[in-house]
Amino acid sequence: MQEELKKYPVTIKLPVQWGEMDAAAHVNNLVYMRWTESARIIYFEKMGMDTSFTSGEAGPILGWQDCKYIFPMTFPDTAIIGVRMIEINDRFLIMESAVFSEKHQRIAAISQQKIVPYSYKELKRIEMPESWKEGIQNIEKR
């Protein structure tokens, strides 16, 4: 697992809560999406991106996401979520998030997200800010 985590320049740890399990006695699918969202916001902040969603500057909006569930996590455990950028162009970003089980030392899920630069003031998609590209380069080159 440690080798796999090295692929992700931003990681966070979140404890699995008892209430995050569902009737099937494992972490509910939606929780994985919440975890990846939390890690994605940390990545954005490290980029220097405005994550207030209220300024006149460009903000991120989620265009789509998917998730492949590989191993069912349960309480007690700790999720380690890694995030990296896998595609950058002038219209959108594609990010990858991997969720690992600390207890079992293995991957539990992998997700991709399409992030679109968006003007929350004008309510429309905008061109990719150069500051985003620079911020991503600073994170990914580590």
N, C-alpha and C positions, 0 to 999 in steps of 0.2 A: 504494500500500500504506500509506503514512504516514497518509493520510486515514482509511482503514479502521481502522487501529490506534487512532485517537483515540476510537473507540466503546467501547474496552475500558479500564476504569480500572486494571486490573492486568495487567501483561505480564511475561513472563520469556523469556529466550533460552537455548536448549539446543543444543549442537552435535550434528549428526548423526554417529553413530558408524558405522564400516564394518560392524560386526557387526549393526547394526539393519536392514540390507538383507536381503531374502529371495532365493529362487531366481529371482524375476521381475526382479531387479536394481533394486528400489526399496525404500524404507522399508516394512517390514512393517506391515500395518494395525493390529496390536496396539500398536505403538510410539506411534502417534498418541494412543491412549487413555491410555497411560502419561504422555505429555507433558501432556495435558489434566488428568490427575489431579494431576500436580506443580503445575501452575498453579492448580488449584482449591484445593489445600492452602495455597498462598501467600495466596490470596484469603481463605480462612477465618482464617488467622493475622492478617491485616490487620484482619479484623472483630473480633478479640479472642476468637475461638472457641477452646475447648479442643479441640485435635486429638490428644490423647494416647489417646483411646478407652478410658481406664481410670478416669477420675474418676466421681464420682456426678453430674456435670453433664451437660447435653444434649450429644450428639455427633452429627455428621453420618453418615448412612448412605446409600449410593447406591441409589436405587430402580430406576432404569433409565438407560440412555444410548444415544445413537445417534451415527452419524458419517456424513457425506457426504464422500467422497473426491473431490477436484476436480482435483488436480495431483500426479503422483508425485514425491516428493522422493527424492534420492539423495545419497550421500556424494561429495564434501564439500559441506556446506551448514550453515546454522544455522536451526533452527526458532525462530520468534518466536510465542509463544502468548499470546493475549489472552483475558481472562475478564471477563464481565459478568453481572449478574443481569437476567433478563428477566421473571420472575414471582415474586411473594412473596404467600403467603397463610398462613392459620393452620395448615395441614397440611403444606406442603412448599414448596420453592424450586425454580425452574427456572433453571438457569445455561446460558450459551452460551459456548463456547470456540471460538476460531478459530486455526488453525495457518497461519502464513505462512512461505514460503520467502524467507529473506533474500537468497540468491544470485539468485533469479529475480524477486524483488520482486512476489510474487503470493500469493494465498491457495491453500493446498494442501488444507485440510480444514476442515469446520465441524461442531461437535458440540453436542448439548444433553444436559443431565443433570438428573434429578429427585433432589433431596436431601431426605431426610426427617429431622426431628429425632428422635433415638433415645436411649433410656436403655440404655447398655451394661451398667449394673448390674442393671436390671430386665428387660432383653432385650425391650423393647417400644417402639413408637412413642409419642412424647409431643407435647404442644402446642408450637408455635413459641415459643421464648424471646424475650421483648421485647429482650433484649440483642443477639440476632441481627439483628432488624429495625433497631435503632439502628446497629449496626456496618455493615450494608449501606448505610443512608442516608449514613453518613459517607464510605464509599468511592465510592458512585455519584454523589454531588453534586459532587465535585471540581470 
